[in-house]
């Protein structure tokens, strides 16, 4: 038996119409049917704590969110495990150079960027699930090629094939397809939590696993994680719960392009950091690879502890956009201070600041972009954002490797910090201009 709730009171409601039958059946469309009424339909005895944690998500939305978070987490774990150790472990491969190794790190982002929108269009036509399965199969195949590589050139080819599994935009579109509009930011945050969890876990296990398995073993593990992701995609719920809604802003609007360029820079500097930092810790501080987790894990754990309450507070006050320029300023300051290489303790503090700002932007930006995207051709629209995300990873790997080889680690980190600082100013001015246009 369901009831109508108003304030703290509950009222019995006879099931006498098809509309209410649908609500009792669990479709929970009362937010659409009674949009202007102060009532919502929910089961008696609903767990209020769940409501506080997940808003008004129903069981299908929760399942969608957690399963997609798992799919993306498995895939990203396979990628993140490589970043902290690749530049050092690949140094013995035939044909190695800093520029080629940086290309191997970043080429994944290039193929991802090229294929995001084509995969989005294919998912609009043939369905999200088949396209995600195809992409994960390509990701796993690329891991096998990289694991069997006997030169840096073959390693680059394997990484490029991994990047052909360009499903990020498709996964976001699937989430939007199966989530009511008012719950979409919660689902995006859940997916972001999966990415953050995979990043944290990778920082904890990549070095120990690399000493145990070596670089080839890590790539075999990425292939296994791709297969596990395919199993999760198969288990995703069926159906389509959202109606077509109008775009709040065009995908060509200045705001969408602002976030596309922002995520480009964000992932460029993150990839660049892991091109530079491992060698810097070894060469400047004599800090061997097997101990690098002592820098990564505490800084990542600290950032996770701090970022979730910060995100909740910003979301409650609808201040996500205003916090983003400050986050880029923190990124710039952290990278600039890292270039000074003062001490290991200082490096840990700067890494904490970097990861805090990175995690804040990584969770907040796709949530805001999803609110600017309507349902018509959603796969293609979300592909625009993820295209620039992976272009940034490619540019960071390639540019970071080139700068490191010709100018050294201090100049490389200083340039990245300066770019983030300048973008913080540009982003602030851009957002203020957009607010002024809306106000007139």
Buried (B, 14 or more C-beta within 10 A) or exposed (E): EBBBBEEEEEEEBEEEEEBBEBBBEEBBBBBEEBEEEEEBBBEEEEEEEEEEEBBBBBEBBBBBBBBBBBBBBBBBBBBBBBBBBBBBBBEEBEBBEBBBBBBBBBBBBBBBBBBBBBBBBBBBEEBBBEBBBBBBBBBBBBBBBBBEBEEBBBBBBBBBBBBBBBBBBBBBBBBBBBBBBEBBBBBBBBBBBBBBBBBBBBBBBBBEBBEEBBBBEBBBBBBEBBBBBBEBBEEBEEEEBBEEEEBEBEBEEEBBBBBBBBBBBBBBBBBBBBBBBBBBBBEBBEBEBEEBBBBBBBBBBBBBEBBBEBBEEBBEEEEBBBBBBBBBBBBBBBBBBBBEBEEBEEBBBBBBBBBBBBBBBBBBBBBBBBBBBBBEBBBBBBBBBBBBBBBBBBBBBBBBBBBBBEEBBBBBBBBBBEBBBEBBEBBBEBBEEBEEEEEE
